[in-house]
Amino acid sequence: MRAIVVGAGIGGLAAALSLRRAGCEVTLVEQTARFTEVGAGIQLAPNATRELRRLDVLDAVVAHAARPSHVSFRTWSDGAEICRYALGREAEEEFGAPYLLLHRADLHGALAAAVPAGSVRLNTTVIGIDQDDDSAHVTTATGERLTADVVVAADGIRSPARQWLFGKDEAVFSGTAAYRALLPSDDVTDLNLPPLAAWLGPDRHFVHYWVRRGELLNVVAVFSTEATAQESWTARAEPGEQLRAFTGWDPRVLAVLERAGQVLRYGIYTRAPLTRWNLGRVTLLGDSAHAMVPFQAQGAAQAILDAAVLGDVLTDATPADVPDALDHYARRRISAATSMQAASAQAGKDFHLPDGPQAQARNARMAAHAAEHRFLPQAPAWKTDVPDRQPEP
Ligand SMILES: Cc1cc2nc3c(=O)[nH]c(=O)nc-3n(C[C@H](O)[C@H](O)[C@H](O)COP(=O)(O)OP(=O)(O)OC[C@H]3O[C@@H](n4cnc5c(N)ncnc54)[C@H](O)[C@@H]3O)c2cc1C
């Protein structure tokens, strides 16, 4: 079985590893000249780290991670704790895998290191995908035509492949944007911050957590806005913009935002849910299939789950089995990922409620949920019950 994976983000790398494990000969094609990930943090819940263990990369990832004892939800104005969930060793025992906080470059580097260099084609932009009954073909910008039994398009939120397969549709602005920063942890020691926290306020929420074994603090300050913002990991905010946007917030939040100095500004986009991800021998995976707002910290986790299921359905498959196997993959993954897209959007609305009865009811609901459950559910939702794995159809 020959497989081509287009895109070497977290989804594409996980797919390459999972397909190799399933016995496929994999070519991973990436447009950038070298493996890259941005300087930002990422949380990985046990539903994803469990699959990283199956891919034999969990130890390499854990070596770079911070492991939070708990997550704390707080009120924007005075930092009063709404609720907390345990995420440490007991939670790991409960879910069979750890909750990790990572620098993206560390996660990406650990996944990339596990893919043999001979399987990777960097500096190769895909400009077309087509197929016949027996195989699928990828055309590159230099006119080369690569052939395989299965093609996986893990080409991200702006996925050209999604358009080639299912026609034109665009990424949709979510009405939210985020200020982002990474600070040396020494710069904020005096603030006595919890290992992972989300502060909730009107039209805004503020998330911070340690990454790189606690050496850095990752900060994401989300705000609602009608002005469409650029989806860019490198666009800079105006000096001091973040402080003006969070005026009146708890002094610890303002101290972090001030000490962050020049912050970056990221416009948050999504993709509309699809009812199909696959066509014949070609399928979408990760953000190309289900880009979501990041308010449940599950976008990359869902891409890793896609990769795991894809490997499962193609284990022991022959080239003739591929179209049916991809149907099976999509049936197992679409409803779970689509539910997570909805749950993430709902979390954004819940986080941004105005002060008053609605926010009070939310806080009471969250506190009751945490008191009853103690651990963050696999898919951390207190409103929507989202399974992390679909039962076999
Ligand atoms: C602010 C923010 C915070 C987030 N936090 C979390 C979190 O805490 N936890 C979590 O699980 N998720 C989180 N996410 C979501 C997560 O970042 C994404 O879901 C995930 O990175 C998507 O990975 P991907 O591999 O599908 O796409 P991408 O990372 O976008 O990779 C796509 C790759 O395809 C390549 N490519 C594109 N077109 C072509 C082409 N034509 N030819 C060749 N190569 C091509 C690109 O160069 C790129 O390398 C967050 C997202 C944001 C915006």
The ligand as an SDF file (V2000), in Angstrom:
LIG
                    3D

 53 58  0  0  0  0  0  0  0  0999 V2000
   -4.7950   30.1830   18.9230 C   0  0  0  0  0  0  0  0  0  0  0  0
   -4.9470   28.6920   18.7410 C   0  0  0  0  0  0  0  0  0  0  0  0
   -4.7490   27.8250   19.8080 C   0  0  0  0  0  0  0  0  0  0  0  0
   -4.9030   26.4520   19.6350 C   0  0  0  0  0  0  0  0  0  0  0  0
   -4.7290   25.6320   20.7040 N   0  0  0  0  0  0  0  0  0  0  0  0
   -4.8940   24.3000   20.5600 C   0  0  0  0  0  0  0  0  0  0  0  0
   -4.7050   23.4290   21.6790 C   0  0  0  0  0  0  0  0  0  0  0  0
   -4.3760   23.8850   22.7690 O   0  0  0  0  0  0  0  0  0  0  0  0
   -4.9000   22.0860   21.4890 N   0  0  0  0  0  0  0  0  0  0  0  0
   -5.2630   21.5590   20.2780 C   0  0  0  0  0  0  0  0  0  0  0  0
   -5.4270   20.3310   20.1700 O   0  0  0  0  0  0  0  0  0  0  0  0
   -5.4450   22.3660   19.1900 N   0  0  0  0  0  0  0  0  0  0  0  0
   -5.2680   23.7130   19.3000 C   0  0  0  0  0  0  0  0  0  0  0  0
   -5.4230   24.5290   18.2150 N   0  0  0  0  0  0  0  0  0  0  0  0
   -5.7740   23.9370   16.9140 C   0  0  0  0  0  0  0  0  0  0  0  0
   -4.5420   23.3740   16.1910 C   0  0  0  0  0  0  0  0  0  0  0  0
   -3.5420   24.3710   16.1210 O   0  0  0  0  0  0  0  0  0  0  0  0
   -4.8940   22.9400   14.7840 C   0  0  0  0  0  0  0  0  0  0  0  0
   -6.1010   22.2180   14.7820 O   0  0  0  0  0  0  0  0  0  0  0  0
   -3.8050   22.0340   14.2070 C   0  0  0  0  0  0  0  0  0  0  0  0
   -2.5440   22.6600   14.2890 O   0  0  0  0  0  0  0  0  0  0  0  0
   -4.1280   21.6940   12.7550 C   0  0  0  0  0  0  0  0  0  0  0  0
   -3.1040   20.8720   12.2260 O   0  0  0  0  0  0  0  0  0  0  0  0
   -3.1610   20.4260   10.6930 P   0  0  0  0  0  0  0  0  0  0  0  0
   -1.9830   19.5190   10.5160 O   0  0  0  0  0  0  0  0  0  0  0  0
   -4.5140   19.9140   10.3380 O   0  0  0  0  0  0  0  0  0  0  0  0
   -2.9800   21.7650    9.8400 O   0  0  0  0  0  0  0  0  0  0  0  0
   -1.7080   22.7460    9.7270 P   0  0  0  0  0  0  0  0  0  0  0  0
   -0.9270   22.7900   10.9770 O   0  0  0  0  0  0  0  0  0  0  0  0
   -2.2400   24.0270    9.1890 O   0  0  0  0  0  0  0  0  0  0  0  0
   -0.7850   22.0450    8.6310 O   0  0  0  0  0  0  0  0  0  0  0  0
   -1.0730   22.1060    7.2480 C   0  0  0  0  0  0  0  0  0  0  0  0
    0.2460   21.8820    6.4950 C   0  0  0  0  0  0  0  0  0  0  0  0
   -0.0570   21.7170    5.1100 O   0  0  0  0  0  0  0  0  0  0  0  0
    0.9080   22.4180    4.3570 C   0  0  0  0  0  0  0  0  0  0  0  0
    0.3020   22.7040    3.0520 N   0  0  0  0  0  0  0  0  0  0  0  0
   -0.7860   23.4700    2.7910 C   0  0  0  0  0  0  0  0  0  0  0  0
   -1.0540   23.4960    1.4890 N   0  0  0  0  0  0  0  0  0  0  0  0
   -0.1200   22.7130    0.8970 C   0  0  0  0  0  0  0  0  0  0  0  0
    0.1190   22.3570   -0.4700 C   0  0  0  0  0  0  0  0  0  0  0  0
   -0.6580   22.8080   -1.4680 N   0  0  0  0  0  0  0  0  0  0  0  0
    1.1790   21.5480   -0.7510 N   0  0  0  0  0  0  0  0  0  0  0  0
    1.9730   21.0770    0.2520 C   0  0  0  0  0  0  0  0  0  0  0  0
    1.7920   21.3980    1.5690 N   0  0  0  0  0  0  0  0  0  0  0  0
    0.7450   22.1960    1.8660 C   0  0  0  0  0  0  0  0  0  0  0  0
    1.1850   23.6660    5.1990 C   0  0  0  0  0  0  0  0  0  0  0  0
    2.4210   24.2720    4.8450 O   0  0  0  0  0  0  0  0  0  0  0  0
    1.1910   23.0770    6.5970 C   0  0  0  0  0  0  0  0  0  0  0  0
    2.4720   22.6320    6.9720 O   0  0  0  0  0  0  0  0  0  0  0  0
   -5.2730   25.9130   18.3620 C   0  0  0  0  0  0  0  0  0  0  0  0
   -5.4600   26.7760   17.2820 C   0  0  0  0  0  0  0  0  0  0  0  0
   -5.2980   28.1430   17.4630 C   0  0  0  0  0  0  0  0  0  0  0  0
   -5.5180   29.0400   16.2900 C   0  0  0  0  0  0  0  0  0  0  0  0
  1  2  1  0
  2  3  1  0
  2 52  2  0
  3  4  2  0
  4  5  1  0
  4 50  1  0
  5  6  2  0
  6  7  1  0
  6 13  1  0
  7  8  2  0
  7  9  1  0
  9 10  1  0
 10 11  2  0
 10 12  1  0
 12 13  2  0
 13 14  1  0
 14 15  1  0
 14 50  1  0
 15 16  1  0
 16 17  1  0
 16 18  1  0
 18 19  1  0
 18 20  1  0
 20 21  1  0
 20 22  1  0
 22 23  1  0
 23 24  1  0
 24 25  2  0
 24 26  1  0
 24 27  1  0
 27 28  1  0
 28 29  2  0
 28 30  1  0
 28 31  1  0
 31 32  1  0
 32 33  1  0
 33 34  1  0
 33 48  1  0
 34 35  1  0
 35 36  1  0
 35 46  1  0
 36 37  1  0
 36 45  1  0
 37 38  2  0
 38 39  1  0
 39 40  1  0
 39 45  2  0
 40 41  1  0
 40 42  2  0
 42 43  1  0
 43 44  2  0
 44 45  1  0
 46 47  1  0
 46 48  1  0
 48 49  1  0
 50 51  2  0
 51 52  1  0
 52 53  1  0
M  END
$$$$
